[in-house]
Amino acid sequence: MALMELQDVTVTFEGHAAVEHVSLKIERGEYTVMLGRNGSGKSTLMRAMLGLVRPKSGQILLGDGLRRDHIGYMPQKTQAQRDFPASVEEVVRSGLINRMGLRMRYSAAEKERAVENMRLLGIDGLRKKAYPTLSGGQQQRVLLARALCAADDLLMLDEPVAALDPEATEGLYGVIRMLHRERGMAVLMISHDVQAAVRDADRVVVLDRDVRFNGTREQYAQWRKDNA
């Protein structure tokens, strides 16, 4: 079974259908990019997949041992996130909270997991720095390290390179590419950066309240030509 399967899912927001009749599978180790115009329901659908909002109808099924509290999630960057009054290390460790249950302290293994992810993202030298003092690219690496503290098999990213300069954007894409290819991490990424995002994708989904396209990168290129 797929890591996650959506069966005829409809989600409403403020009384209106944000997404309708969406059926979709997220397979183990697959890199999926979700595209669509603003207001097409991408972020709402991702939040439903995470269990943060409840579908009006349809089912979202987890399979192949996946647990929601072991999904890494990197939401769209907000001003509140930019102003986190915490150190880099504290922000990264906060990704472990759902794993802790009722415990009040991090275990040694959890602390080491946070350190490993900071090393992986190249931010271990910043661990005592105040998060708001970092550059935009550094902040996004911190948030990705935070998401990785939760992620075992699936990483869900909502516009991870928004507002980054070209160098920081390419650096973050490189890390995501490595996680997919070398660690076998399944990735679902929402993006408006069509050309760069699709470059590494195994699968492309185009959403406009419902699924308008779902196929491989090569099939997507042909679909775009046919619908130009």
Backbone as a chain_set.jsonl record, in Angstrom:
{"seq": "MALMELQDVTVTFEGHAAVEHVSLKIERGEYTVMLGRNGSGKSTLMRAMLGLVRPKSGQILLGDGLRRDHIGYMPQKTQAQRDFPASVEEVVRSGLINRMGLRMRYSAAEKERAVENMRLLGIDGLRKKAYPTLSGGQQQRVLLARALCAADDLLMLDEPVAALDPEATEGLYGVIRMLHRERGMAVLMISHDVQAAVRDADRVVVLDRDVRFNGTREQYAQWRKDNA", "coords": {"N": [[0.849, -1.199, 0.0], [0.39, 2.317, -0.568], [2.231, 5.043, 1.025], [0.478, 7.068, 1.761], [-2.926, 7.517, 0.983], [-5.374, 9.257, -0.738], [-8.808, 9.302, -0.99], [-11.272, 10.361, -2.922], [-11.493, 12.985, -1.742], [-12.898, 15.805, -0.202], [-12.559, 19.081, 0.951], [-13.633, 21.702, 2.977], [-13.587, 25.289, 3.411], [-14.391, 27.925, 5.396], [-17.05, 27.505, 4.7], [-17.014, 27.053, 1.974], [-16.029, 24.965, -0.777], [-12.741, 24.065, -0.738], [-11.039, 22.177, -1.849], [-12.022, 19.543, -4.047], [-13.187, 16.256, -4.392], [-10.707, 14.833, -4.542], [-8.431, 12.406, -5.441], [-5.562, 10.597, -4.714], [-2.24, 9.285, -4.506], [0.555, 8.876, -2.364], [3.597, 7.613, -2.753], [6.038, 5.413, -1.285], [9.291, 6.755, -1.029], [8.98, 8.442, -3.228], [9.207, 11.462, -5.102], [7.198, 14.104, -5.152], [5.773, 16.875, -6.732], [3.544, 19.489, -6.198], [1.594, 21.598, -8.026], [-0.068, 24.707, -8.881], [-2.343, 27.462, -9.22], [-2.568, 30.452, -7.108], [-4.843, 30.045, -4.445], [-5.83, 27.637, -5.274], [-6.13, 25.522, -3.592], [-4.015, 24.032, -2.599], [-2.419, 24.276, -0.195], [-4.408, 23.917, 1.727], [-5.199, 21.291, 1.155], [-2.83, 19.934, 1.788], [-2.707, 20.416, 4.548], [-4.932, 18.978, 5.347], [-4.051, 16.41, 4.744], [-2.144, 16.15, 6.681], [-3.674, 15.936, 8.889], [-4.517, 18.224, 10.142], [-6.735, 19.669, 9.415], [-10.112, 18.637, 8.959], [-11.457, 16.548, 6.474], [-14.448, 17.187, 4.598], [-15.669, 15.162, 3.264], [-14.857, 11.858, 2.02], [-11.786, 9.883, 2.286], [-8.643, 9.769, 4.015], [-6.029, 7.777, 4.002], [-3.488, 6.123, 5.838], [-0.606, 4.192, 5.166], [1.719, 1.376, 4.952], [3.135, 1.474, 7.354], [3.314, 4.175, 8.055], [3.113, 6.962, 10.254], [1.265, 9.762, 11.421], [2.491, 11.498, 13.242], [5.092, 11.165, 12.629], [5.642, 12.429, 10.315], [7.39, 14.851, 8.559], [6.912, 18.341, 8.479], [6.98, 21.342, 6.79], [5.743, 24.344, 6.922], [4.34, 27.164, 5.042], [6.349, 30.064, 5.187], [5.921, 32.436, 7.727], [5.452, 35.753, 9.182], [5.444, 35.473, 11.927], [6.954, 33.159, 12.257], [9.431, 34.081, 11.338], [10.139, 35.68, 13.44], [10.599, 34.055, 15.639], [11.269, 33.785, 19.034], [13.777, 32.382, 19.861], [16.61, 30.156, 20.099], [18.572, 28.74, 17.399], [19.021, 26.001, 17.89], [16.939, 25.436, 19.708], [14.678, 25.879, 18.107], [15.023, 23.868, 16.136], [14.961, 21.532, 17.725], [12.314, 21.611, 18.535], [10.899, 20.263, 16.639], [10.784, 17.699, 17.509], [8.816, 17.363, 19.366], [6.259, 16.11, 19.017], [6.984, 13.461, 19.042], [7.559, 12.918, 21.658], [5.489, 12.357, 23.388], [4.151, 12.226, 26.597], [6.394, 12.942, 27.919], [8.629, 15.298, 29.442], [11.196, 16.015, 28.891], [13.847, 15.987, 26.464], [15.173, 12.999, 25.103], [18.493, 11.482, 25.107], [18.976, 10.372, 22.604], [17.153, 11.776, 21.037], [18.121, 14.388, 21.237], [20.551, 14.012, 19.917], [19.601, 13.395, 17.397], [18.592, 15.877, 16.601], [20.991, 17.332, 16.501], [22.343, 15.947, 14.457], [20.714, 16.561, 12.277], [21.053, 19.315, 12.136], [23.755, 19.383, 11.45], [23.577, 18.14, 8.957], [22.181, 20.043, 7.479], [23.998, 22.043, 7.488], [24.094, 23.955, 9.524], [25.019, 23.658, 12.057], [26.975, 25.162, 13.267], [25.612, 27.41, 13.941], [24.014, 26.981, 16.079], [23.588, 28.18, 18.617], [22.829, 30.688, 17.974], [20.467, 33.407, 17.772], [17.366, 32.815, 16.336], [15.853, 34.854, 14.865], [17.886, 36.525, 13.94], [19.097, 35.443, 11.734], [19.823, 34.984, 8.195], [17.436, 34.852, 5.437], [17.752, 32.462, 3.942], [19.212, 30.884, 5.754], [17.341, 30.698, 7.828], [15.346, 29.152, 6.575], [16.723, 26.748, 6.271], [16.992, 26.045, 8.937], [14.291, 25.596, 9.577], [13.793, 23.449, 7.894], [15.52, 21.542, 8.988], [14.221, 21.277, 11.422], [11.786, 20.114, 10.56], [12.812, 17.686, 9.661], [13.477, 16.456, 12.029], [11.114, 15.332, 12.82], [10.494, 13.709, 10.673], [10.346, 10.456, 9.341], [9.745, 8.9, 7.057], [8.393, 10.552, 5.269], [8.326, 13.796, 3.956], [6.853, 16.912, 3.993], [6.455, 19.839, 2.267], [5.705, 23.227, 2.093], [5.896, 25.599, -0.16], [8.828, 25.981, 0.128], [10.99, 27.531, -0.809], [10.172, 30.102, -1.105], [10.597, 33.559, -1.532], [13.352, 33.466, -1.275], [16.776, 34.194, -2.221], [18.444, 33.511, -5.403], [20.789, 31.9, -4.95], [20.432, 30.837, -2.329], [18.04, 29.497, -2.798], [18.769, 27.486, -4.673], [20.56, 26.089, -3.098], [18.884, 25.046, -1.083], [17.159, 23.446, -2.606], [19.066, 21.581, -3.382], [19.62, 20.238, -0.979], [17.12, 19.054, -0.449], [16.954, 17.391, -2.675], [19.078, 15.643, -2.112], [18.119, 14.406, 0.244], [16.026, 12.957, -0.791], [17.253, 11.292, -2.766], [19.473, 10.041, -1.499], [18.683, 9.315, 1.078], [16.282, 8.175, 0.651], [13.891, 9.433, 1.198], [10.454, 10.139, 0.995], [8.979, 12.849, -0.673], [6.738, 15.534, -0.641], [6.074, 18.403, -2.214], [4.856, 21.658, -2.342], [4.819, 24.176, -4.765], [5.491, 27.255, -6.541], [7.496, 27.66, -8.202], [7.955, 26.585, -10.968], [9.682, 25.469, -13.07], [12.201, 24.874, -11.792], [11.368, 23.327, -9.589], [10.077, 21.109, -10.714], [12.146, 19.867, -12.0], [13.473, 17.893, -10.407], [11.487, 16.134, -9.793], [9.678, 13.053, -9.387], [7.022, 12.72, -9.774], [4.325, 14.789, -10.832], [1.752, 16.868, -9.767], [-1.065, 18.704, -10.624], [-3.158, 21.024, -9.262], [-6.382, 22.39, -9.081], [-8.579, 23.078, -7.295], [-9.718, 20.557, -7.893], [-7.983, 17.591, -9.066], [-6.116, 18.302, -11.822], [-4.053, 17.34, -13.305], [-1.973, 14.464, -13.097], [0.904, 12.845, -13.088], [4.012, 11.619, -14.54], [7.146, 13.484, -14.705], [7.918, 13.75, -17.377], [5.491, 13.238, -18.697], [4.103, 15.423, -17.746], [5.427, 17.563, -19.007], [4.621, 17.15, -21.648], [1.868, 17.437, -21.337], [1.684, 20.129, -20.655], [2.505, 21.289, -23.082], [0.417, 20.46, -24.714], [-1.651, 21.879, -23.597], [-1.035, 24.499, -23.85]], "CA": [[0.0, 0.0, 0.0], [1.087, 3.592, -0.579], [2.381, 5.685, 2.327], [-0.761, 7.795, 2.012], [-3.869, 7.474, -0.134], [-6.567, 10.096, -0.63], [-9.903, 8.718, -1.743], [-12.417, 11.237, -3.155], [-11.462, 13.905, -0.602], [-13.378, 17.18, -0.314], [-12.282, 19.868, 2.152], [-14.259, 23.021, 2.904], [-12.977, 26.369, 4.183], [-15.373, 29.003, 5.56], [-18.297, 27.141, 4.044], [-16.829, 26.833, 0.54], [-15.141, 23.85, -1.088], [-11.381, 24.456, -1.106], [-10.671, 21.114, -2.788], [-13.162, 18.67, -4.26], [-13.079, 14.937, -5.03], [-9.298, 14.571, -4.837], [-7.896, 11.061, -5.214], [-4.123, 10.759, -4.904], [-1.395, 8.404, -3.71], [1.942, 9.239, -2.098], [4.299, 6.337, -2.679], [7.304, 5.41, -0.554], [10.474, 7.154, -1.775], [8.66, 9.216, -4.432], [9.31, 12.924, -5.011], [6.017, 14.649, -5.813], [5.612, 18.328, -6.699], [2.16, 19.912, -6.409], [1.534, 22.92, -8.627], [-1.404, 25.27, -9.036], [-2.429, 28.907, -8.996], [-2.976, 30.853, -5.761], [-6.243, 29.769, -4.176], [-6.262, 26.377, -5.884], [-6.396, 24.545, -2.538], [-2.839, 23.195, -2.332], [-2.058, 24.29, 1.225], [-5.52, 23.306, 2.461], [-5.119, 19.846, 0.973], [-1.696, 19.435, 2.568], [-3.099, 20.436, 5.961], [-5.83, 17.838, 5.555], [-3.221, 15.2, 4.721], [-1.44, 16.125, 7.956], [-4.635, 15.793, 9.967], [-4.732, 19.516, 10.792], [-8.127, 19.992, 9.126], [-10.859, 17.412, 8.685], [-12.211, 16.577, 5.218], [-15.908, 17.109, 4.668], [-16.006, 13.823, 2.789], [-13.732, 11.094, 1.516], [-10.889, 9.299, 3.273], [-7.192, 9.884, 3.884], [-5.555, 6.547, 4.624], [-2.052, 5.943, 5.999], [-0.21, 2.804, 4.95], [3.139, 1.019, 4.95], [3.731, 1.834, 8.637], [3.415, 5.622, 8.259], [2.379, 7.599, 11.345], [1.194, 11.206, 11.189], [3.438, 12.233, 14.069], [6.425, 10.956, 12.081], [5.726, 13.161, 9.057], [8.012, 16.167, 8.689], [6.099, 19.359, 7.813], [7.55, 22.691, 6.728], [4.673, 25.192, 6.381], [4.748, 28.435, 4.451], [7.001, 30.941, 6.155], [5.117, 33.581, 8.149], [6.198, 36.719, 9.98], [5.608, 34.915, 13.275], [8.095, 32.25, 12.212], [10.661, 34.883, 11.194], [10.432, 36.335, 14.713], [10.691, 33.083, 16.727], [12.214, 34.231, 20.065], [14.439, 31.151, 20.293], [17.86, 29.844, 19.423], [18.48, 27.752, 16.314], [18.901, 24.667, 18.487], [15.601, 25.298, 20.288], [13.725, 25.746, 17.013], [15.194, 22.551, 15.528], [14.485, 20.512, 18.668], [10.855, 21.638, 18.659], [10.358, 19.274, 15.722], [10.725, 16.401, 18.191], [7.81, 17.397, 20.428], [5.206, 15.105, 18.815], [7.535, 12.144, 19.341], [7.867, 12.798, 23.077], [4.355, 11.933, 24.194], [3.952, 12.979, 27.835], [7.685, 13.274, 28.516], [8.933, 16.724, 29.497], [12.579, 16.246, 28.507], [14.339, 15.259, 25.31], [16.111, 11.912, 25.373], [19.805, 11.669, 24.493], [18.85, 10.032, 21.191], [16.443, 12.87, 20.377], [19.067, 15.507, 21.138], [21.516, 13.686, 18.873], [18.882, 13.507, 16.12], [18.573, 17.3, 16.26], [22.36, 17.716, 16.132], [22.629, 15.351, 13.154], [19.992, 17.305, 11.242], [21.722, 20.612, 11.992], [24.964, 19.128, 10.663], [23.16, 17.827, 7.59], [21.77, 21.286, 6.835], [25.097, 22.999, 7.534], [23.781, 25.05, 10.447], [25.427, 23.288, 13.412], [27.749, 26.272, 13.804], [24.693, 28.497, 14.304], [23.029, 26.407, 17.0], [23.297, 29.081, 19.743], [22.398, 31.978, 17.438], [19.037, 33.711, 17.839], [16.765, 32.537, 15.032], [15.489, 36.047, 14.071], [19.055, 37.23, 13.415], [19.628, 34.715, 10.59], [19.339, 35.336, 6.852], [16.274, 34.072, 5.003], [18.165, 31.116, 3.574], [19.562, 30.159, 6.975], [16.102, 30.388, 8.539], [14.685, 28.038, 5.912], [17.469, 25.535, 6.613], [16.602, 25.712, 10.309], [12.941, 25.026, 9.553], [13.883, 22.125, 7.272], [16.098, 20.658, 10.011], [13.13, 21.036, 12.375], [10.879, 19.139, 9.948], [13.496, 16.396, 9.588], [13.439, 15.829, 13.349], [9.882, 14.542, 12.87], [10.282, 12.858, 9.493], [10.981, 9.159, 9.124], [9.548, 8.434, 5.691], [7.696, 11.516, 4.42], [8.586, 15.204, 4.213], [5.866, 17.726, 3.289], [7.015, 21.183, 2.209], [4.788, 24.183, 1.481], [6.638, 26.751, -0.682], [10.039, 26.105, 0.953], [11.983, 28.492, -1.312], [9.526, 31.398, -1.336], [11.292, 34.794, -1.123], [14.794, 33.276, -1.136], [17.558, 34.598, -3.377], [18.753, 32.341, -6.24], [21.792, 31.019, -4.353], [19.805, 30.108, -1.219], [17.047, 28.609, -3.397], [19.442, 26.323, -5.24], [21.117, 25.324, -1.988], [17.817, 24.295, -0.412], [16.768, 22.371, -3.527], [20.1, 20.558, -3.337], [19.417, 19.441, 0.234], [15.914, 18.233, -0.64], [17.341, 16.369, -3.647], [19.899, 14.667, -1.399], [17.262, 13.646, 1.146], [15.258, 12.025, -1.606], [18.078, 10.311, -3.478], [20.392, 9.295, -0.643], [17.992, 8.784, 2.253], [15.046, 7.525, 0.245], [12.756, 10.135, 1.781], [9.366, 10.596, 0.135], [8.82, 14.298, -0.575], [5.615, 16.211, -1.294], [6.409, 19.822, -2.16], [4.049, 22.662, -3.035], [5.721, 25.189, -5.301], [5.162, 28.062, -7.712], [8.741, 27.712, -8.963], [7.634, 25.407, -11.762], [10.79, 24.864, -13.795], [13.192, 24.301, -10.877], [10.763, 22.316, -8.737], [9.754, 19.922, -11.503], [13.409, 19.269, -12.44], [13.838, 16.733, -9.604], [10.29, 15.392, -9.399], [9.242, 11.8, -9.999], [5.605, 12.884, -10.102], [3.803, 16.152, -10.796], [0.299, 16.982, -9.597], [-1.582, 20.061, -10.807], [-4.412, 21.119, -8.528], [-7.214, 23.585, -9.179], [-9.685, 22.542, -6.484], [-9.608, 19.119, -8.112], [-6.73, 17.232, -9.728], [-6.16, 18.543, -13.26], [-3.034, 16.483, -13.915], [-1.219, 13.624, -12.173], [1.718, 11.965, -13.91], [5.459, 11.781, -14.442], [7.715, 14.753, -15.175], [7.866, 13.73, -18.842], [4.088, 13.38, -19.079], [3.717, 16.802, -17.444], [5.953, 18.419, -20.065], [3.746, 16.993, -22.805], [0.556, 18.001, -20.97], [1.806, 21.587, -20.771], [2.512, 21.618, -24.512], [-0.929, 20.235, -25.252], [-2.597, 22.83, -23.014], [-0.469, 25.863, -23.955]], "C": [[0.881, 1.243, 0.0], [1.264, 4.121, 0.841], [1.098, 6.412, 2.723], [-1.629, 7.724, 0.767], [-5.08, 8.339, 0.176], [-7.633, 9.519, -1.546], [-11.077, 9.688, -1.769], [-12.583, 12.271, -2.032], [-11.966, 15.288, -0.993], [-13.139, 17.881, 1.012], [-12.905, 21.238, 1.969], [-13.515, 24.006, 3.793], [-13.952, 27.529, 4.187], [-16.615, 28.755, 4.717], [-18.197, 26.882, 2.556], [-15.842, 25.69, 0.315], [-13.776, 24.384, -1.519], [-10.795, 23.455, -2.087], [-11.836, 20.138, -2.866], [-12.744, 17.374, -4.948], [-11.643, 14.61, -5.462], [-8.952, 13.124, -4.471], [-6.424, 11.087, -5.617], [-3.389, 9.764, -4.034], [-0.004, 9.013, -3.552], [2.691, 7.937, -1.851], [5.612, 6.491, -1.907], [8.455, 5.808, -1.496], [10.221, 7.999, -3.004], [8.709, 10.714, -4.136], [8.175, 13.506, -5.841], [5.988, 16.165, -5.648], [4.16, 18.659, -7.025], [2.148, 21.368, -6.866], [0.088, 23.397, -8.696], [-1.378, 26.754, -8.719], [-2.718, 29.195, -7.523], [-4.466, 30.6, -5.582], [-6.746, 28.466, -4.748], [-6.466, 25.263, -4.861], [-5.202, 23.704, -2.12], [-2.519, 23.118, -0.837], [-3.158, 23.662, 2.079], [-5.474, 21.799, 2.35], [-3.969, 19.269, 1.791], [-2.035, 19.401, 4.055], [-4.067, 19.309, 6.285], [-5.045, 16.527, 5.598], [-2.457, 15.024, 6.035], [-2.371, 15.926, 9.14], [-4.93, 17.079, 10.707], [-6.119, 20.078, 10.513], [-8.822, 18.703, 8.706], [-11.593, 17.53, 7.347], [-13.721, 16.539, 5.469], [-16.369, 15.731, 4.237], [-14.764, 13.157, 2.217], [-12.84, 10.595, 2.647], [-9.433, 9.622, 2.954], [-6.594, 8.74, 4.693], [-4.029, 6.537, 4.691], [-1.719, 4.472, 5.839], [1.28, 2.608, 5.086], [3.854, 1.503, 6.21], [3.835, 3.312, 8.922], [2.547, 6.075, 9.429], [2.387, 9.103, 11.131], [2.212, 11.972, 12.023], [4.887, 11.987, 13.663], [6.547, 11.521, 10.662], [6.38, 14.507, 9.325], [7.235, 17.193, 7.878], [6.792, 20.706, 7.923], [6.497, 23.598, 6.102], [5.229, 26.421, 5.679], [5.305, 29.338, 5.537], [6.123, 32.149, 6.444], [5.993, 34.558, 8.937], [6.431, 36.199, 11.382], [6.788, 33.953, 13.32], [9.407, 33.026, 12.133], [11.111, 35.454, 12.538], [10.461, 35.363, 15.893], [11.686, 33.578, 17.785], [12.952, 33.034, 20.666], [15.756, 31.003, 19.556], [17.611, 28.858, 18.297], [18.254, 26.36, 16.891], [17.508, 24.434, 19.056], [14.547, 25.125, 19.202], [13.811, 24.343, 16.396], [14.64, 21.464, 16.451], [12.968, 20.484, 18.793], [10.186, 20.683, 17.681], [10.208, 17.899, 16.33], [9.535, 16.278, 19.128], [6.741, 16.316, 20.25], [5.684, 13.69, 19.099], [7.618, 11.876, 20.853], [6.714, 12.293, 23.93], [4.198, 12.83, 25.408], [5.271, 13.345, 28.511], [7.952, 14.776, 28.429], [10.344, 17.04, 29.02], [12.935, 15.438, 27.259], [15.26, 14.136, 25.766], [17.455, 12.23, 24.717], [19.745, 11.396, 22.998], [18.147, 11.147, 20.421], [17.34, 14.095, 20.225], [20.077, 15.259, 20.016], [20.866, 13.766, 17.501], [18.847, 14.964, 15.665], [19.95, 17.764, 15.806], [22.703, 17.196, 14.74], [21.948, 16.141, 12.034], [20.56, 18.713, 11.061], [23.016, 20.458, 11.199], [24.609, 18.918, 9.197], [22.813, 19.096, 6.814], [22.851, 22.365, 6.896], [24.869, 24.168, 8.469], [24.217, 24.725, 11.874], [26.27, 24.391, 14.055], [26.902, 27.442, 14.263], [23.789, 28.123, 15.468], [22.664, 27.333, 18.159], [22.85, 30.464, 19.289], [20.886, 32.16, 17.612], [18.435, 33.574, 16.441], [16.433, 33.806, 14.245], [16.676, 36.779, 13.455], [19.613, 36.587, 12.145], [19.108, 35.284, 9.278], [18.145, 34.465, 6.492], [16.633, 32.64, 4.652], [18.527, 30.281, 4.777], [18.309, 29.778, 7.76], [15.376, 29.203, 7.9], [15.411, 26.717, 6.181], [17.155, 25.092, 8.043], [15.233, 25.039, 10.32], [12.925, 23.655, 8.887], [14.496, 21.121, 8.244], [15.048, 20.31, 11.063], [12.17, 19.977, 11.838], [11.505, 17.75, 9.909], [13.548, 15.697, 10.938], [12.181, 14.977, 13.514], [9.847, 13.456, 11.808], [11.05, 11.544, 9.568], [10.928, 8.783, 7.646], [9.0, 9.48, 4.742], [7.956, 12.933, 4.905], [7.626, 16.014, 3.356], [6.267, 19.192, 3.413], [6.068, 22.114, 1.462], [5.574, 25.446, 1.12], [7.948, 26.976, 0.081], [11.041, 27.141, 0.472], [11.382, 29.871, -1.568], [10.362, 32.53, -0.747], [12.785, 34.6, -0.885], [15.51, 33.766, -2.385], [17.982, 33.353, -4.156], [19.755, 31.378, -5.614], [21.201, 30.192, -3.214], [18.77, 29.115, -1.738], [17.703, 27.34, -3.915], [20.049, 25.454, -4.143], [20.074, 24.478, -1.293], [17.308, 23.171, -1.304], [17.79, 21.231, -3.497], [19.956, 19.664, -2.126], [18.209, 18.52, 0.082], [16.197, 17.094, -1.61], [18.147, 15.254, -2.976], [19.057, 13.796, -0.477], [16.469, 12.588, 0.396], [16.14, 10.924, -2.165], [18.91, 9.442, -2.547], [19.718, 8.687, 0.571], [16.698, 8.064, 1.899], [13.798, 8.166, 0.813], [11.711, 10.454, 0.718], [9.154, 12.084, 0.392], [7.548, 14.714, -1.296], [5.845, 17.699, -1.114], [5.431, 20.649, -2.978], [4.99, 23.756, -3.52], [5.052, 25.976, -6.419], [6.363, 28.165, -8.648], [8.766, 26.513, -9.915], [8.872, 24.736, -12.354], [11.78, 24.175, -12.858], [12.603, 23.179, -10.043], [10.539, 21.007, -9.489], [11.017, 19.171, -11.926], [13.742, 17.974, -11.706], [12.668, 15.794, -9.326], [10.162, 14.053, -10.123], [7.811, 11.945, -10.521], [5.209, 14.343, -9.956], [2.287, 16.09, -10.691], [-0.08, 18.442, -9.787], [-2.982, 20.102, -10.199], [-5.091, 22.443, -8.847], [-8.57, 23.223, -8.602], [-9.832, 21.038, -6.666], [-8.293, 18.848, -8.858], [-6.894, 17.396, -11.235], [-5.132, 17.703, -14.005], [-2.328, 15.71, -12.812], [-0.408, 12.645, -13.01], [3.2, 12.231, -13.719], [5.895, 13.156, -14.949], [7.628, 14.843, -16.698], [6.432, 13.899, -19.349], [3.603, 14.803, -18.827], [4.194, 17.758, -18.53], [5.074, 18.346, -21.308], [2.383, 17.608, -22.552], [0.584, 19.522, -21.086], [1.799, 22.032, -22.218], [1.112, 21.517, -25.087], [-1.932, 21.265, -24.769], [-2.083, 24.269, -23.06], [-1.44, 26.787, -24.68]], "O": [[1.998, 1.214, 0.516], [0.549, 3.711, 1.755], [0.686, 6.373, 3.882], [-1.141, 7.853, -0.356], [-5.728, 8.179, 1.21], [-7.389, 9.278, -2.728], [-11.794, 9.832, -0.779], [-13.66, 12.412, -1.453], [-11.521, 15.868, -1.983], [-13.473, 17.35, 2.072], [-12.729, 21.87, 0.927], [-12.897, 23.626, 4.787], [-14.305, 28.061, 3.134], [-17.161, 29.671, 4.101], [-19.194, 26.526, 1.928], [-14.933, 25.476, 1.117], [-13.663, 25.069, -2.535], [-10.128, 23.84, -3.048], [-12.55, 19.928, -1.886], [-12.037, 17.392, -5.956], [-11.4, 14.172, -6.587], [-9.157, 12.688, -3.339], [-6.075, 11.535, -6.71], [-3.852, 9.428, -2.944], [0.543, 9.591, -4.491], [2.448, 7.246, -0.862], [6.213, 7.565, -1.886], [8.581, 5.28, -2.601], [11.153, 8.259, -3.764], [8.307, 11.167, -3.065], [8.18, 13.419, -7.069], [6.161, 16.675, -4.541], [3.611, 18.167, -8.011], [2.637, 22.254, -6.165], [-0.851, 22.608, -8.585], [-0.482, 27.234, -8.025], [-3.072, 28.286, -6.772], [-5.261, 30.906, -6.469], [-7.947, 28.198, -4.722], [-6.923, 24.176, -5.216], [-5.361, 22.751, -1.357], [-2.366, 22.03, -0.283], [-2.87, 22.955, 3.045], [-5.687, 21.096, 3.338], [-4.123, 18.222, 2.421], [-1.679, 18.446, 4.746], [-4.025, 18.748, 7.38], [-5.347, 15.642, 6.399], [-2.161, 13.903, 6.45], [-1.914, 15.765, 10.271], [-5.526, 17.049, 11.783], [-6.628, 20.881, 11.295], [-8.194, 17.793, 8.165], [-12.285, 18.522, 7.115], [-14.193, 15.934, 6.431], [-17.338, 15.193, 4.773], [-13.753, 13.811, 1.964], [-13.106, 10.854, 3.821], [-9.042, 9.735, 1.793], [-6.651, 8.742, 5.922], [-3.357, 6.896, 3.724], [-2.454, 3.605, 6.313], [2.022, 3.564, 5.309], [5.02, 1.894, 6.16], [4.398, 3.687, 9.95], [1.407, 5.638, 9.582], [3.397, 9.665, 10.707], [2.743, 12.986, 11.571], [5.806, 12.531, 14.274], [7.44, 11.139, 9.906], [5.96, 15.228, 10.23], [6.928, 16.951, 6.711], [7.144, 21.151, 9.015], [6.364, 23.627, 4.878], [6.431, 26.685, 5.715], [4.798, 29.373, 6.658], [5.639, 32.808, 5.524], [7.121, 34.238, 9.311], [7.483, 36.445, 11.973], [7.536, 33.927, 14.297], [10.383, 32.665, 12.79], [12.3, 35.686, 12.759], [10.358, 35.798, 17.04], [12.856, 33.774, 17.457], [12.771, 32.714, 21.841], [15.988, 31.638, 18.527], [16.563, 28.215, 18.245], [17.385, 25.625, 16.422], [16.953, 23.346, 18.901], [13.627, 24.322, 19.35], [12.784, 23.706, 16.162], [13.925, 20.571, 15.996], [12.393, 19.446, 19.122], [9.024, 20.326, 17.87], [9.577, 17.023, 15.741], [9.269, 15.19, 19.639], [6.354, 15.671, 21.224], [4.87, 12.807, 19.371], [7.734, 10.724, 21.27], [6.92, 11.852, 25.061], [4.12, 14.052, 25.277], [5.27, 13.988, 29.561], [7.554, 15.436, 27.469], [10.665, 18.202, 28.77], [12.4, 14.354, 27.029], [16.036, 14.305, 26.706], [17.551, 13.128, 23.881], [20.38, 12.096, 22.21], [18.505, 11.433, 19.278], [17.313, 14.76, 19.19], [20.418, 16.17, 19.262], [21.516, 14.166, 16.535], [19.047, 15.255, 14.486], [20.063, 18.51, 14.833], [23.287, 17.919, 13.933], [22.534, 16.36, 10.975], [20.55, 19.246, 9.952], [23.339, 21.306, 10.367], [25.266, 19.457, 8.306], [23.12, 19.205, 5.627], [22.644, 23.477, 6.411], [25.392, 25.259, 8.239], [23.836, 25.43, 12.808], [26.266, 24.53, 15.278], [27.408, 28.365, 14.901], [22.882, 28.883, 15.808], [21.534, 27.279, 18.645], [22.527, 31.318, 20.115], [20.127, 31.19, 17.6], [18.942, 34.153, 15.48], [16.706, 33.845, 13.045], [16.493, 37.576, 12.535], [20.526, 37.145, 11.536], [18.09, 35.975, 9.245], [17.872, 33.465, 7.155], [15.914, 31.708, 5.013], [18.194, 29.097, 4.833], [18.218, 28.673, 8.295], [14.848, 28.346, 8.608], [14.766, 25.675, 6.305], [17.065, 23.896, 8.32], [15.039, 24.028, 10.995], [12.135, 22.79, 9.267], [14.047, 19.978, 8.319], [14.995, 19.176, 11.54], [11.783, 19.057, 12.559], [10.815, 16.749, 10.101], [13.652, 14.471, 10.992], [12.187, 14.004, 14.268], [9.243, 12.403, 12.011], [12.253, 11.527, 9.828], [11.937, 8.396, 7.057], [9.12, 9.326, 3.526], [7.827, 13.237, 6.091], [7.578, 15.837, 2.139], [6.402, 19.721, 4.516], [5.674, 21.829, 0.332], [5.88, 26.263, 1.989], [8.157, 28.059, 0.628], [11.87, 27.596, 1.26], [12.025, 30.719, -2.187], [10.783, 32.461, 0.408], [13.431, 35.494, -0.338], [14.941, 33.763, -3.476], [17.892, 32.244, -3.628], [19.593, 30.163, -5.73], [21.438, 28.987, -3.135], [18.63, 28.02, -1.193], [17.239, 26.237, -3.625], [20.052, 24.228, -4.247], [20.334, 23.325, -0.947], [17.051, 22.066, -0.825], [17.422, 20.059, -3.578], [20.149, 18.452, -2.227], [18.27, 17.344, 0.442], [15.743, 15.968, -1.405], [17.926, 14.072, -3.239], [19.254, 12.582, -0.419], [16.268, 11.475, 0.883], [15.807, 9.744, -2.048], [19.043, 8.24, -2.775], [20.147, 7.637, 1.049], [16.089, 7.418, 2.751], [12.754, 7.52, 0.903], [12.045, 10.982, -0.343], [9.149, 12.526, 1.54], [7.305, 14.297, -2.428], [5.814, 18.205, 0.008], [5.205, 20.378, -4.157], [5.858, 24.21, -2.774], [4.189, 25.473, -7.138], [6.254, 28.695, -9.754], [9.501, 25.55, -9.696], [9.077, 23.54, -12.149], [12.161, 23.027, -13.092], [13.272, 22.172, -9.809], [10.785, 19.927, -8.953], [10.964, 17.968, -12.181], [14.248, 17.039, -12.327], [12.85, 14.759, -8.684], [10.489, 13.932, -11.304], [7.441, 11.382, -11.551], [5.694, 15.046, -9.069], [1.627, 15.357, -11.428], [0.522, 19.323, -9.175], [-3.864, 19.327, -10.567], [-4.445, 23.491, -8.878], [-9.562, 23.081, -9.317], [-10.049, 20.317, -5.692], [-7.584, 19.782, -9.233], [-7.711, 16.714, -11.853], [-5.307, 17.39, -15.183], [-2.108, 16.236, -11.721], [-0.969, 11.712, -13.584], [3.591, 12.989, -12.831], [5.107, 13.891, -15.544], [7.3, 15.898, -17.241], [6.193, 14.619, -20.319], [2.794, 15.334, -19.588], [3.459, 18.661, -18.932], [4.813, 19.365, -21.948], [1.802, 18.23, -23.441], [-0.375, 20.132, -21.559], [1.167, 23.031, -22.56], [0.675, 22.378, -25.851], [-2.942, 21.512, -25.429], [-2.626, 25.151, -22.394], [-1.146, 27.968, -24.866]]}, "num_chains": 1, "name": "protein.A"}
